[in-house]
Amino acid sequence: MKVYELKNDKDVDHLCKELKEVIKQTEKPHLAKIEIKRSKRSIDQNSLLWLWLTCLEKDSETGSSKQDFYDHLIMGIGGGTRIIINDLKPNNESSTAFAINIKRNHGIQDVEI
């Protein structure tokens, strides 16, 4: 089985040409599977976070679940003022980052940029 990493249109075009050639030569149907490449590091970090949350749940005297801890510790971050710092790009003195404040859970349908 061959594995291809597709990063751009050129990669996709190359793969399509190769698949057409393989099917033409064998005259048999083939199975193609496409999946999102995930960084092992982020999967490991996520597993470690949930392990810690499970430990907190077991040691909790309040009866809080690991989901409660996640909601409070992770999703509750950022309830105060946020400061955005962005570096100016070389040879560009104009702003390269903007912040637009919107009401939570209302989407961006009324935002004009």
KAUR-V813587 format. One record per backbone hydrogen bond with DSSP energy under -0.5 kcal/mol. CO is the residue of the C=O (numbers start at 1). NH is the residue of the N-H. E is the energy in kcal/mol with one decimal. If there is no record, write none. Layout:
# KAUR-V813587
co nh e
CO NH E
CO NH E
This chain:
# KAUR-V813587
co nh e
4 6 -0.6
5 7 -0.7
8 12 -1.8
9 13 -2.8
10 14 -2.3
11 15 -2.3
12 16 -2.6
13 17 -2.2
14 18 -2.2
15 19 -2.8
16 20 -2.4
17 21 -1.9
18 22 -2.3
19 23 -2.5
20 24 -2.3
21 25 -2.2
22 26 -2.2
23 27 -2.5
30 32 -0.5
39 43 -1.6
40 44 -2.9
41 45 -2.7
42 46 -2.3
43 47 -2.3
44 48 -2.4
45 49 -2.4
46 50 -2.1
47 51 -1.8
48 52 -2.5
49 53 -2.4
50 54 -1.9
51 55 -2.1
52 56 -2.5
53 57 -2.2
54 58 -2.2
55 59 -2.0
56 60 -0.8
57 60 -0.6
65 69 -2.2
66 70 -2.4
67 71 -2.8
68 72 -2.3
69 73 -3.5
70 74 -2.4
70 75 -1.7
71 76 -0.5
74 77 -0.9
76 79 -0.6
83 85 -0.5
89 92 -1.6
103 106 -1.5
108 111 -1.8
